[in-house]
Amino acid sequence: MRRLLWPCLTWCLATGCPATRAPGDVDLGTYEMHADPVSFEGCELPDAGEGVDAGFLLAPAGFDFEATFSLEADSGRAFMTIGATARDAGWDGQVLDSTASAQRQFTTCAACTTVVTETLVVALLSRSQAEPGALACPANPLDGGTPPPDDAGVTGPGLTDAGFDSVLACGELHATVVADGGACPDVCHTCATSFSLQGRRK
């Protein structure tokens, strides 16, 4: 059973919160994302029970979600929107990244403050960058795996007459939970998780 909590993903994955219009005036696309577990360190928090935020992790498991990326044309400000939650992001023309933190509640850790920090980093691949891999994410998309623009017809993601040219979002999701203050059980202290991300544009 998937019981993973992130600051921006938690409410939408758990409750199916309604979609909202993404901020900005340049649509970089909505992507159907899949997260595959890569590593879990110190993550042994139990289920918090119904009616409360579920436990941070019952077992390593993949999960699916939708993410929309967008820009403000004039300022270059970028955004990531999941369900009804939009947050700021960085954008360098190929890679989008966003970090957010939020206090979460776990029954076992009720005597202390527990904060989850999530970082999502994805490379957006144009059709010409994705076609050599049959429209699948390359290995190491954030570290040399994404084909660079060249004179042979490969172009990076960007605006065209048909809209924004990007068909894949490939990258990583990292989350940590840190507890502080009060008589905090050992199980509540630092937990770190990593997932690989791959998503196709809707």
Secondary structure, 3 states (H helix, E strand, C coil): CCCCCCCCCHHHHHHCCCCCCCCCCEEEEEEEEEEEEEEEECCCCCCCCCCCCCCCCCCCCCEEEEEEEEECCCCCCEEEEECCEEEEEEECCCEEEEEEEEECCCHHHCCCEEEEEEEEEEEEECHHHHHHHCCCCCCCCCCCCCCCCCCCCCCCCEEECCEEECCEEEEEEEEEEEEECCCCCHHHCCEEEEEEEEEEEC
